[in-house]
């Protein structure tokens, strides 16, 4: 590394600030959803399927901004819990996921906890409690 390189600009890294804020928000949602046996991503999968109906894995991954392998791993856990099932498709190459009745019940039970997290995050962002801009590194 060159002595002339000025790394002090790295203290105000937008990428790091965004990731730090995202982790804090995720921790809050997960704390609210934990009593329902759900992680934030799992709740999002259930909600997306409730809104759209049976959906191919690739389309659902794109919709949720997840890697296909990450979605497949999470969906496997949700299937083992009985909250998702494999749907039928006219195209045998297409792997559909759909919400089960138990998954719908789980989503309904967890929804108030998600709403509480959503409102809390909204209030904290609106009040400036969570800064979405980089802060100087300590």
C-alpha positions as CSV (number, residue, x, y, z in Angstrom):
1,X,0.0,0.0,0.0
2,X,1.2,3.5,-0.9
3,X,1.8,6.0,1.8
4,X,0.0,8.5,-0.4
5,X,-3.2,6.4,-0.3
6,X,-5.8,8.1,1.9
7,X,-7.9,5.5,3.5
8,X,-9.6,7.9,5.8
9,X,-12.5,8.1,3.3
10,X,-13.3,4.5,4.2
11,X,-14.6,5.6,7.6
12,X,-17.7,7.0,5.9
13,X,-18.4,3.9,3.7
14,X,-22.1,3.8,2.5
15,X,-21.9,0.1,1.9
16,X,-20.9,-0.6,5.5
17,X,-23.5,1.8,6.9
18,X,-26.3,0.2,4.9
19,X,-25.2,-3.3,5.9
20,X,-25.0,-2.3,9.6
21,X,-28.5,-0.7,9.5
22,X,-29.9,-3.7,7.6
23,X,-28.5,-6.1,10.3
24,X,-30.0,-4.0,13.1
25,X,-33.4,-3.9,11.3
26,X,-33.3,-7.7,10.7
27,X,-32.4,-8.3,14.4
28,X,-35.5,-6.4,15.4
29,X,-37.8,-8.3,13.1
30,X,-36.3,-11.6,14.2
31,X,-36.8,-10.7,17.8
32,X,-40.5,-10.0,17.2
33,X,-41.0,-13.2,15.1
34,X,-38.9,-15.6,17.3
35,X,-41.9,-16.5,19.6
36,X,-43.7,-17.7,16.5
37,X,-40.7,-19.9,15.4
38,X,-40.0,-17.8,12.4
39,X,-37.0,-15.9,11.0
40,X,-37.6,-12.7,9.0
41,X,-36.8,-14.4,5.7
42,X,-39.1,-17.3,6.5
43,X,-42.0,-14.8,7.3
44,X,-41.3,-13.0,3.9
45,X,-41.5,-16.3,2.0
46,X,-44.8,-17.2,3.6
47,X,-46.2,-13.8,3.0
48,X,-45.1,-13.7,-0.6
49,X,-46.8,-17.1,-1.2
50,X,-49.9,-16.0,0.5
51,X,-50.1,-12.9,-1.7
52,X,-49.2,-14.6,-5.0
53,X,-50.2,-18.2,-4.6
54,X,-48.1,-21.1,-5.9
55,X,-45.0,-19.7,-7.4
56,X,-41.9,-21.2,-9.1
57,X,-38.8,-21.2,-7.0
58,X,-36.8,-19.0,-9.4
59,X,-39.6,-16.4,-9.7
60,X,-40.0,-16.3,-5.9
61,X,-36.2,-15.9,-5.4
62,X,-36.2,-13.0,-7.8
63,X,-39.3,-11.4,-6.1
64,X,-37.7,-11.7,-2.7
65,X,-34.2,-10.7,-3.8
66,X,-32.8,-14.0,-2.6
67,X,-30.3,-16.4,-4.1
68,X,-32.1,-19.5,-5.4
69,X,-30.0,-21.8,-3.1
70,X,-30.8,-19.6,-0.1
71,X,-34.5,-19.8,-0.9
72,X,-34.4,-23.6,-1.5
73,X,-32.7,-24.1,1.9
74,X,-35.3,-21.9,3.7
75,X,-38.2,-23.5,1.8
76,X,-36.9,-26.9,2.9
77,X,-37.2,-25.9,6.5
78,X,-40.6,-24.5,6.0
79,X,-41.7,-27.7,4.2
80,X,-40.4,-29.9,7.0
81,X,-42.5,-27.7,9.4
82,X,-45.5,-28.4,7.3
83,X,-46.0,-24.7,6.3
84,X,-45.1,-25.1,2.6
85,X,-45.6,-27.8,0.1
86,X,-44.5,-28.5,-3.5
87,X,-47.2,-27.4,-6.0
88,X,-48.1,-29.0,-9.2
89,X,-47.1,-27.4,-12.5
90,X,-47.8,-28.2,-16.1
91,X,-44.1,-27.9,-16.7
92,X,-42.3,-30.8,-15.0
93,X,-39.1,-28.7,-14.9
94,X,-40.7,-26.1,-12.8
95,X,-40.6,-26.5,-9.0
96,X,-43.6,-24.7,-7.4
97,X,-43.9,-23.7,-3.8
98,X,-47.3,-23.1,-2.1
99,X,-48.5,-22.3,1.3
100,X,-50.3,-25.0,3.2
101,X,-53.2,-24.4,5.6
102,X,-50.8,-24.8,8.5
103,X,-48.5,-22.2,6.8
104,X,-51.5,-19.8,6.4
105,X,-52.3,-20.2,10.1
106,X,-48.6,-19.7,11.1
107,X,-48.6,-16.5,9.0
108,X,-51.8,-15.2,10.5
109,X,-50.5,-15.9,14.0
110,X,-47.1,-14.1,13.3
111,X,-48.6,-11.2,11.4
112,X,-49.2,-9.0,14.5
113,X,-45.6,-9.4,15.5
114,X,-44.5,-8.4,12.0
115,X,-46.7,-5.4,12.1
116,X,-45.2,-4.4,15.5
117,X,-41.7,-4.6,14.0
118,X,-42.8,-2.8,10.9
119,X,-44.2,0.1,12.9
120,X,-41.2,0.3,15.3
121,X,-38.7,0.4,12.4
122,X,-40.8,3.0,10.6
123,X,-40.9,5.2,13.7
124,X,-37.2,4.8,14.3
125,X,-36.3,5.7,10.8
126,X,-38.7,8.7,10.7
127,X,-37.2,10.0,14.0
128,X,-33.6,9.6,12.7
129,X,-32.9,7.1,15.4
130,X,-31.4,4.8,12.7
131,X,-29.2,6.8,10.5
132,X,-29.0,5.4,7.0
133,X,-26.0,7.5,6.2
134,X,-22.4,6.4,7.2
135,X,-21.2,7.4,10.6
136,X,-17.5,8.0,11.3
137,X,-15.7,4.8,12.3
138,X,-14.5,4.7,15.8
